[in-house]
């Protein structure tokens, strides 16, 4: 059984910053990809950022330059540093990991609300 524990969500004003963390534990052998999806009310879930074990990263276009994803392989933890937050960043953010076997695992989600 694999568990993903997320933390760091909350309420922030426009222009503010938040840092999300997600720690994976349990019966997971080698994690290849770690990343974050988000889903806003009435919208489809979208991939925000992901990072491969070797450090290669991809970002959603409208978060480039504002969000930074990083990971600590020794701790099986992924981080998402979010800066210059906008109203449209409001969503539930879900951590996900993919093992080298191709098995995906999801976190329970953490709410990020950008509001004045």
N, C-alpha and C positions, 0 to 999 in steps of 0.2 A: 504493500500500500504506500502510495506517495502522497505527501501533504505539501501544499504550498501555503505559506502564511504571509499575508500581505500586511503592510502597515504604512502609515504616512499620509493617508488621505485626510480631507477636511475642507474647511471653508476658508477661502482666501479672497482678497480684493483683487480687482484687475491690476495687472502689472506686478503682482506678487509672485512668490515662489513656493514650491512644495517639493519634497523629495519622497518618492515612493520606494519601498523596499519589499522584496519578496524572497523568502528563504525556502528552499526545497529540502525535504527530508524524507526518509523512508527507503523503500526498496527501489531505488533508482540507481542505475549503474553509472552510465556516463551521459552527462547532459551535453547535447550539441548546441541547440538554440535556446535562448532565454529571451523573453520579450514581454511586451504589453499590448493588449488590445483595449479599446474603450467602446462604450455604447451609451449614446445619449438617448433620452426619451424619444420614441418615435423614429429612431434612426437605426440603421444596420450597424452591427459591430464592425469596427475598422482597426486595422493593425497600425499602431502608433509607432512602435520602434522594436527592433529586435537586434540581438547581438549573437554572433556565432562564437564558438569556443575559442577560435583563434583571434577574435577581436573585430572581425568585420561587422559593420553595422549598417542598418537601413532605417530610414525614417519616413513617416508620412510627410508629404510636401509641406503642409501648413504648420508643422512643428519644427521644421529644420531651422537651426539657429537659435531655437528657444529651449528645446529639450535635449538632454544628453543621457544616453543609456550607457551603463557600465556593469561589470560583473566581477565577482570574486569567486573564482572557480574552486578555491579551497573550501569556501563556505557554502558553495552552491546557492549563491545569493545574487540577485540582479537588482539594480537600482535604476530609477528614472528621476533625474533632476529636471524639474520643470520650472522655467523662469518666464517672465513677461507673460504671465497667464492672461487669457482672454475669456470673455463670457462663453465663447463657443468651445472652450476646453472642458466645460462642465459635462461630466459623464461618470459612469461607473467604469473604473479601470480594472482590468483583469490581467493578472500575471499568467504567463503560460511558459511551459518548457517542453522541449522535444528531445527525447533521448536519441542516441545513435541508432537504436532499433526502430526509430520512427514513431514511437509511442508519444502522444501528446498528453499533457496534464495541465489542469486549470486551477487557478485560485478561486476564492469565493467572491472576489470583487471588493473594491474599496471606492467609496464615493469621493469625488472631487467636485467641489462647487465653487465657482468663481462668481462672486456677487459683491456689489457695493452696498 
